[in-house]
C-alpha cells in the first residue's frame, strides 16, 4: 500500500509540474502579445501624426505660394501667385516611377486618368495662319492635374532641430563634467542612447501630400473689435482639397499607410 502511495505522489507531482509549466508559458505568450500590440498601436499612432503633418505642410506650401515664400531675411518675397492645377499626375513626371504612388491610390475619389505620354506640344503655325490670327491651339492633355505633389518627404528632417537641441543640452553637460557626479553621467549616457534610438525610429516615417484647386470660393473672415463698423468680411478666394499620407517603411511598399484629406479656403 505504501509503495502505491509513493507512486501516486510522483505522478501527481509530475502533473502539477506540467500544469505550472503550461500556465507559465501561457503567461509569457500573453505578455509578449500585449507588448507587440502596444508597439503596433504606437506605430499606427505615430503614422497618424505624420499624416497630420503632411496636411499642415501642404497648407503651408499653398500659403507660401499665395503670399510669397519667406526669404533669408524673414520677409515675404514678391514671387507670389494663385496656385492652379498645372501639374499632371502622369508618373512620367516622377523619374523612374511607372505607376501612381500607393498614397495617391489610397484616395478612391481621385481621378487616375493619364496617358503616359509627355505633355502635347503646340502645333506649328504657318505665316498665313498667324496673319489671320488663326493658329491651331495646343491639344488638350487628358491627364488629371494637381497644384503640386510632394512625395517621399522625411518626417525626421522636420523635427531634427528639436532633437538636435537635446544634443546641445548633452554637450553642455560634457563641457561641465565637474558639475555632474558618476550617477549623473550614467543617466546622461542612458539619455543619449535613448535619444539616438528615437532618432533611428523616426527615420522610418515618411509623408506625402498633394493638393487640388477646386475652384473659386467665398472666403469669410470674422472677428471682434471695439469699432462699431467692424464685422464679418467676405473676399474672393479659392478652395483647395488637400490630401496627405503618413507612411511607415518603404514609400512604394509601406508597412503602414494612413491617408487623410481636408478642404481649405484661402483668400486671394
C-alpha positions in Angstrom: 0.0 0.0 0.0 2.8 2.4 0.9 4.5 1.7 -2.5 1.3 2.5 -4.4 1.0 5.8 -2.4 4.6 6.7 -3.3 3.9 6.1 -6.9 0.8 8.2 -6.8 2.7 11.1 -5.2 5.3 11.0 -8.0 2.6 11.1 -10.7 0.7 13.9 -9.0 4.0 15.9 -8.8 4.7 15.5 -12.5 1.1 16.5 -13.4 1.3 19.6 -11.2 4.7 20.5 -12.7 3.3 20.1 -16.2 0.3 22.3 -15.4 2.5 25.0 -13.9 4.8 25.0 -16.9 1.8 25.4 -19.2 0.5 28.2 -17.2 3.9 29.9 -17.2 4.2 29.5 -20.9 0.8 30.9 -21.5 1.6 34.0 -19.4 4.7 34.6 -21.4 2.8 34.3 -24.7 0.1 36.7 -23.4 2.7 39.2 -22.2 4.6 39.0 -25.5 1.4 39.6 -27.5 0.4 42.6 -25.3 3.9 44.0 -25.9 3.7 43.6 -29.6 0.2 45.0 -29.6 1.4 48.1 -27.8 4.2 48.6 -30.2 1.9 48.2 -33.2 -0.5 50.7 -31.6 2.3 53.2 -31.1 3.4 52.8 -34.7 -0.1 53.5 -36.0 -0.4 56.5 -33.7 2.9 57.9 -34.9 2.0 57.3 -38.6 -1.3 59.2 -38.0 0.6 62.2 -36.5 2.9 62.1 -39.6 -0.2 62.2 -41.9 -1.5 65.2 -40.0 1.9 66.8 -40.5 1.5 66.2 -44.3 -1.7 68.2 -44.3 -0.1 71.1 -42.4 2.9 71.1 -44.8 0.6 71.1 -47.8 -1.4 74.1 -46.5 1.8 75.9 -45.6 3.1 75.4 -49.1 -0.2 76.9 -50.6 0.1 79.9 -48.3 3.7 80.4 -49.4 2.7 80.4 -53.0 -0.1 83.0 -52.4 1.8 85.3 -50.0 5.3 84.6 -51.4 7.9 82.4 -49.8 9.9 83.6 -46.8 13.5 84.6 -47.7 16.6 84.5 -45.6 15.8 87.9 -44.1 12.5 86.6 -42.8 10.4 88.7 -45.3 7.9 87.5 -47.8 9.2 87.7 -51.4 7.3 89.2 -54.3 7.2 85.9 -56.1 3.6 85.1 -55.4 0.6 83.8 -57.4 -2.6 81.9 -57.1 -1.9 78.2 -57.1 -3.6 76.5 -60.0 -3.7 72.9 -61.3 -0.7 72.8 -63.6 1.0 69.5 -62.6 -0.1 66.4 -64.3 -0.4 63.2 -62.3 1.3 61.2 -65.1 4.1 59.2 -63.5 6.4 60.3 -66.3 6.9 63.4 -64.2 8.4 61.4 -61.4 11.6 60.0 -63.0 11.7 56.2 -62.9 8.2 55.7 -61.4 6.0 53.6 -63.6 2.7 54.0 -61.7 0.9 56.2 -59.3 2.1 56.2 -55.7 0.4 54.0 -53.1 -0.6 57.2 -51.3 -2.4 58.6 -54.3 -4.1 55.2 -55.0 -5.4 55.2 -51.4 -7.8 58.0 -52.3 -10.6 56.4 -54.4 -12.3 59.7 -55.1 -9.4 61.0 -57.1 -9.1 60.7 -60.8 -6.4 58.4 -62.1 -6.6 59.5 -65.8 -3.2 59.9 -67.5 -2.0 58.7 -70.9 1.6 58.0 -70.1 2.8 60.5 -72.7 4.7 63.8 -72.5 2.5 66.9 -72.5 1.3 67.7 -76.0 3.1 70.5 -77.8 1.6 73.4 -79.6 1.3 72.7 -83.4 3.4 74.9 -85.7 1.7 78.0 -87.1 2.1 79.0 -90.8 2.6 82.6 -91.7 -0.9 82.7 -93.3 -2.5 81.4 -90.1 -0.5 83.8 -88.0 -1.5 86.7 -90.2 -5.1 85.7 -89.9 -4.7 85.1 -86.1 -5.9 81.6 -86.6 -3.0 79.5 -85.3 -4.0 76.0 -84.1 -4.4 75.6 -80.3 -2.4 73.2 -78.2 -4.3 69.8 -77.9 -5.9 69.2 -74.6 -4.0 66.9 -72.3 -6.3 64.1 -70.9 -4.3 63.8 -67.7 -5.7 64.8 -64.3 -3.9 67.9 -62.9 -2.8 68.9 -59.4 -1.4 72.1 -57.9 1.6 70.2 -56.5 2.7 66.8 -55.4 5.5 66.1 -52.9 6.4 62.5 -52.2 9.0 60.7 -50.1 9.4 63.5 -47.6 11.3 62.6 -44.4 9.4 63.4 -41.2 12.7 63.2 -39.3 14.1 66.3 -41.0 11.1 68.4 -39.7 11.8 67.6 -36.1 15.6 67.3 -36.3 16.1 70.8 -34.8 14.2 69.7 -31.7 16.3 66.5 -31.3 19.4 68.4 -32.2 18.7 70.8 -29.4 18.6 67.9 -27.0 22.1 67.0 -28.2 23.1 70.6 -27.4 22.0 70.1 -23.8 24.1 67.0 -23.7 27.0 68.9 -25.0 26.7 71.4 -22.1 26.9 68.5 -19.7 30.0 67.3 -21.5 31.6 70.7 -21.2 31.0 70.8 -17.5 31.9 67.4 -16.2 32.7 68.6 -12.7 29.1 69.6 -12.1 27.9 66.0 -12.6 28.6 63.0 -10.4 29.1 59.5 -11.6 25.4 58.7 -11.3 24.5 61.8 -13.3 27.0 60.9 -16.1 25.5 57.5 -16.2 22.0 59.0 -16.6 23.3 61.3 -19.4 24.7 58.3 -21.3 21.4 56.5 -20.9 19.6 59.6 -22.1 21.8 59.9 -25.2 21.4 56.2 -26.0 17.6 56.6 -25.8 17.7 59.7 -27.9 19.7 58.0 -30.6 17.3 55.1 -30.6 14.4 57.6 -31.0 16.1 59.2 -34.0 16.5 55.9 -35.8 12.9 55.1 -35.1 11.6 58.3 -36.5 13.6 57.9 -39.7 11.3 55.1 -40.7 8.4 57.6 -41.2 7.8 59.5 -44.4 5.0 61.7 -45.6 3.5 62.7 -48.9 1.0 65.3 -49.9 -0.7 66.8 -52.9 -3.3 69.5 -53.4 -6.0 70.3 -56.0 -7.5 73.7 -56.8 -11.3 73.0 -56.6 -12.3 76.4 -58.0 -13.5 79.8 -56.7 -15.0 80.1 -53.2 -16.0 82.9 -50.9 -13.5 83.5 -48.1 -15.1 84.7 -44.9 -13.1 86.4 -42.2 -14.7 87.2 -38.9 -13.5 88.8 -35.6 -14.4 91.1 -32.8 -13.4 94.7 -32.3 -14.3 97.8 -30.3 -15.1 99.6 -33.5 -18.8 99.7 -34.3 -18.1 99.4 -38.0 -16.2 96.1 -37.7 -17.9 92.9 -38.8 -17.6 89.8 -40.9 -15.7 90.4 -44.2 -16.0 88.4 -47.4 -13.5 88.1 -50.1 -13.0 86.1 -53.2 -10.8 83.1 -52.7 -10.1 79.6 -53.9 -10.9 76.2 -52.4 -8.2 73.6 -52.2 -8.7 70.0 -51.4 -5.6 68.7 -49.6 -4.5 65.1 -49.4 -1.8 63.8 -47.1 -0.4 60.4 -46.1 1.7 59.2 -43.2 3.9 56.3 -44.3 6.0 53.9 -42.3 8.6 51.9 -44.2 9.2 51.9 -47.9 7.0 54.5 -49.7 6.4 52.1 -52.6 5.5 49.2 -50.3 4.6 50.7 -46.9 4.1 48.7 -43.8 1.6 51.3 -42.6 -0.1 53.9 -44.7 -2.7 56.4 -43.2 -4.4 58.8 -45.7 -6.1 62.0 -44.6 -7.8 64.8 -46.5 -9.2 68.2 -45.8 -10.5 71.3 -47.6 -9.2 74.8 -47.0 -10.3 78.2 -48.5 -7.6 80.7 -48.9 -8.1 84.4 -49.7 -6.6 86.0 -52.8 
